[in-house]
Amino acid sequence: MTITIYHNPDCGTSRNTLAMIRQSGEEPLLIEYLKAPPARADIVRMIADAGLSVREALRQKDTPYESLGLGAPELSDDDLLDAMEAHPILINRPFVVTPLGTRLCRPSELVLEILPNPDIGPFTKEDGEVVIDDQGRRVGQTE
């Protein structure tokens, strides 16, 4: 079974998602999308398969989003995709593709919806947030 993660190693959400995939017993195909950007057709497919709009898949934080004026409502999907192709940092992350579906894993625990083995055991994110407790139950944020 092939699982693909479009990963940014500098992103905590992406690192947590990758850790959950690995804890499920899978070693994904890891694509550092800032070094090897996906083709436009792949971006379009992932967005559609995840049930998102192009605008929902656009990353705003720590990107040239504002300076490029990408918040303008008159911009078409093609305009936004052009910007994503020119500036891959604008592609929100991490996208994960498995035979069970495609998700933009924000928050990272969305990956559990598409893993063949979502029973990964206890899992705590890098920031200390417990996702799955010692009894295997999904939980909210720790206090």
Phi, psi and omega in degrees: 000132181257127172243133179240133174239128173270103200246145169235110184296345178274357184256122179299320179298319179293318179295319178296319179298314178300318180297321178294320178300311181295322179292340177281354179099006181251144171250107186283162165286118186256117179247112174281094192293344176283334177269327181226077184299143177291153176294155180308316181299323178291321177298312180300316180296314180298317180298313180296314181296331178277354179074029182251162168272163178300318180298324179292337181269001182270126179274133181257318186291134177057040179222174176279019182312305183294313184295335178271356179069031186285353176280353181297122184295339182282351179291135180276168174303320179298321177299315181293320178294323175302316180294320179296321178294319182286331183225083184304339177300341179283347177281119180296158185216162355267137168275137176233133180240124175228170175298344180266355178148181180233136178221146163273109191273068173233102005285165187301330183291352173300337179299332181298334180292338186237008177276140177297329177236086182281353179275079188268358183084186182302140178213130176236132179291164179307326183275004178096354179290125179278124178264314178230126183278182183296340178266006178081015179266138174290135181227171178272200182291146174282160181259000000 
